[in-house]
Amino acid sequence: MKKFIVIYHAPMDAMKQMASMPPEAQAKGMEGWMVWAQKCGSNLVDLGTPLMGGQQMNPNGSSAPSEKNVAGYSILQAENMEQAKVLLQGHPHLGWNAACSIEIHEAMPLPGM
């Protein structure tokens, strides 16, 4: 099986709104994620976590706030990209905010390893 990195994108205002919600509302929002995780079964290697405050590091050592709107990640395993996309159909992240999106990247083996 191949591994796929799933990157969740959301606008900054939606991420701040989620972070300011009471714990009960946050838990309610996670219910759809738990249903999705159960649907994936052993294909879900790592549910991941929300991400905030990303920094872009530059070759000269400077850094700046990331403008990529990365909201979180998961790691899936699947036979191919098509199966990974099927596993992500109906994902609750896509219904959270109209500006939300999901990227899927196949993890390639390190050369020489």
GUMAR-693870 format. One line per 4 residues: number of its first residue (from 0); their letters; for each residue x, y, z of N, C-alpha, C. Coordinates in steps of 0.05 Angstrom, whole numbers, plus 5000, padded with zeros to 4 digits. Layout:
GUMAR-693870
NUM	A	X,Y,Z,X,Y,Z,X,Y,Z | ... .
***
This chain:
GUMAR-693870
0	MKKF	5017,4976,5000,5000,5000,5000,5018,5025,5000 | 5008,5045,4987,5022,5071,4986,5011,5089,5008 | 5028,5108,5016,5019,5128,5036,5012,5154,5022 | 4992,5168,5032,4983,5193,5021,4981,5213,5044 .
4	IVIY	4993,5237,5040,4990,5259,5059,4966,5275,5050 | 4948,5279,5068,4924,5295,5063,4927,5321,5078 | 4926,5343,5063,4929,5370,5074,4903,5385,5072 | 4893,5394,5095,4868,5409,5096,4873,5438,5095 .
8	HAPM	4859,5452,5078,4862,5482,5075,4836,5494,5084 | 4838,5516,5099,4814,5532,5108,4823,5561,5111 | 4805,5580,5106,4812,5608,5110,4818,5613,5140 | 4835,5632,5144,4844,5638,5171,4821,5645,5190 .
12	DAMK	4801,5660,5180,4779,5667,5198,4763,5642,5207 | 4761,5622,5190,4747,5597,5198,4764,5582,5220 | 4790,5582,5217,4807,5569,5236,4806,5583,5263 | 4806,5610,5263,4804,5625,5288,4777,5621,5301 .
16	QMAS	4756,5619,5285,4729,5614,5295,4728,5587,5310 | 4740,5567,5297,4740,5540,5310,4755,5541,5336 | 4778,5554,5336,4795,5555,5360,4781,5570,5383 | 4763,5588,5377,4749,5603,5398,4723,5590,5407 .
20	MPPE	4715,5568,5395,4690,5555,5403,4693,5541,5430 | 4671,5539,5445,4672,5525,5470,4679,5495,5465 | 4691,5482,5484,4699,5453,5480,4676,5435,5472 | 4651,5441,5482,4628,5424,5474,4623,5427,5444 .
24	AQAK	4624,5451,5434,4619,5456,5405,4642,5444,5388 | 4666,5445,5398,4689,5433,5384,4685,5403,5382 | 4676,5391,5405,4672,5362,5405,4649,5354,5386 | 4628,5370,5385,4606,5365,5366,4616,5366,5337 .
28	GMEG	4634,5385,5332,4645,5388,5305,4662,5364,5297 | 4673,5350,5316,4691,5327,5311,4675,5302,5305 | 4649,5302,5310,4633,5277,5306,4635,5267,5277 | 4633,5285,5258,4635,5278,5230,4662,5266,5223 .
32	WMVW	4683,5277,5236,4710,5267,5231,4712,5239,5242 | 4700,5233,5264,4702,5206,5276,4687,5186,5258 | 4664,5194,5247,4649,5177,5228,4667,5171,5204 | 4680,5192,5193,4698,5189,5170,4721,5170,5177 .
36	AQKC	4733,5174,5201,4755,5157,5209,4747,5127,5210 | 4723,5122,5221,4713,5095,5222,4709,5083,5194 | 4699,5100,5176,4695,5091,5148,4722,5083,5135 | 4743,5098,5142,4769,5092,5130,4781,5066,5142 .
40	GSNL	4775,5061,5167,4786,5037,5180,4816,5038,5181 | 4829,5015,5173,4858,5013,5175,4872,5029,5153 | 4857,5041,5134,4869,5058,5114,4877,5085,5126 | 4866,5092,5149,4874,5117,5162,4898,5111,5181 .
44	VDLG	4921,5119,5172,4946,5114,5188,4948,5133,5211 | 4941,5159,5206,4943,5179,5227,4921,5200,5222 | 4902,5203,5240,4881,5223,5237,4893,5251,5235 | 4916,5256,5248,4928,5282,5247,4918,5300,5268 .
48	TPLM	4923,5326,5265,4915,5347,5283,4910,5372,5268 | 4895,5391,5281,4893,5418,5269,4920,5431,5270 | 4925,5449,5251,4950,5465,5251,4944,5494,5249 | 4960,5511,5262,4957,5540,5261,4984,5553,5264 .
52	GGQQ	4986,5577,5255,5011,5593,5260,5035,5584,5244 | 5030,5574,5220,5052,5565,5203,5072,5587,5196 | 5097,5580,5193,5118,5598,5185,5131,5588,5159 | 5138,5607,5142,5153,5600,5118,5182,5607,5123 .
56	MNPN	5199,5587,5121,5228,5591,5126,5241,5596,5099 | 5259,5615,5098,5273,5622,5073,5303,5614,5075 | 5315,5610,5051,5343,5602,5051,5362,5620,5066 | 5356,5646,5068,5373,5665,5082,5369,5664,5112 .
60	GSSA	5351,5647,5122,5347,5644,5151,5323,5661,5161 | 5312,5678,5144,5289,5694,5153,5264,5677,5152 | 5243,5686,5165,5218,5672,5164,5195,5693,5163 | 5172,5683,5155,5149,5700,5153,5124,5682,5157 .
64	PSEK	5102,5694,5166,5078,5678,5169,5070,5665,5142 | 5063,5640,5143,5054,5625,5119,5028,5637,5109 | 5025,5638,5083,5000,5647,5071,4984,5624,5058 | 4991,5600,5065,4979,5576,5052,4953,5567,5064 .
68	NVAG	4945,5578,5087,4920,5570,5100,4918,5540,5106 | 4940,5528,5115,4940,5500,5122,4926,5497,5149 | 4905,5481,5150,4889,5478,5174,4894,5451,5188 | 4907,5432,5175,4912,5406,5188,4921,5386,5168 .
72	YSIL	4925,5361,5177,4935,5340,5160,4924,5313,5170 | 4924,5293,5152,4920,5265,5159,4938,5249,5142 | 4942,5224,5149,4958,5205,5132,4941,5181,5126 | 4937,5175,5101,4922,5152,5092,4941,5132,5079 .
76	QAEN	4932,5107,5077,4945,5087,5060,4924,5076,5041 | 4932,5073,5016,4914,5063,4996,4930,5051,4973 | 4916,5035,4957,4930,5022,4934,4940,5043,4914 | 4924,5064,4910,4931,5084,4890,4916,5111,4896 .
80	MEQA	4922,5131,4881,4909,5157,4885,4879,5156,4882 | 4869,5140,4864,4840,5137,4860,4827,5127,4886 | 4839,5107,4898,4827,5096,4923,4829,5117,4945 | 4851,5132,4946,4853,5153,4966,4831,5174,4963 .
84	KVLL	4826,5182,4938,4804,5201,4933,4777,5190,4941 | 4773,5164,4936,4747,5152,4945,4744,5154,4975 | 4766,5149,4989,4765,5150,5019,4758,5178,5028 | 4765,5199,5013,4760,5226,5021,4733,5237,5011 .
88	QGHP	4718,5222,4996,4692,5231,4987,4674,5235,5011 | 4660,5258,5012,4642,5264,5034,4656,5272,5060 | 4682,5279,5058,4697,5286,5082,4685,5311,5095 | 4682,5311,5122,4668,5334,5135,4683,5360,5132 .
92	HLGW	4709,5360,5127,4723,5385,5124,4712,5401,5100 | 4704,5387,5079,4694,5401,5055,4667,5414,5060 | 4652,5407,5081,4627,5419,5087,4628,5440,5108 | 4652,5445,5119,4656,5463,5141,4653,5492,5133 .
96	NAAC	4665,5499,5110,4665,5527,5100,4668,5525,5070 | 4655,5543,5055,4656,5541,5026,4684,5545,5015 | 4702,5557,5030,4729,5561,5020,4748,5538,5028 | 4738,5518,5041,4755,5495,5049,4761,5477,5026 .
100	SIEI	4785,5466,5026,4793,5447,5006,4812,5426,5018 | 4817,5405,5003,4834,5383,5012,4854,5378,4989 | 4880,5375,4996,4900,5366,4978,4909,5338,4985 | 4916,5322,4965,4926,5295,4970,4952,5292,4956 .
104	HEAM	4973,5283,4970,4999,5279,4958,5009,5251,4965 | 5018,5237,4944,5029,5210,4949,5057,5214,4961 | 5063,5199,4982,5089,5200,4995,5107,5180,4979 | 5128,5191,4968,5146,5175,4952,5169,5164,4969 .
108	PLPG	5180,5141,4963,5202,5130,4978,5227,5148,4975 | 5242,5150,4996,5267,5165,4994,5286,5151,4975 | 5300,5166,4957,5319,5153,4939,5341,5139,4955 | 5347,5115,4947,5369,5100,4959,5362,5087,4986 .
112	M	5337,5089,4994,5329,5077,5020,5313,5052,5016 .
***
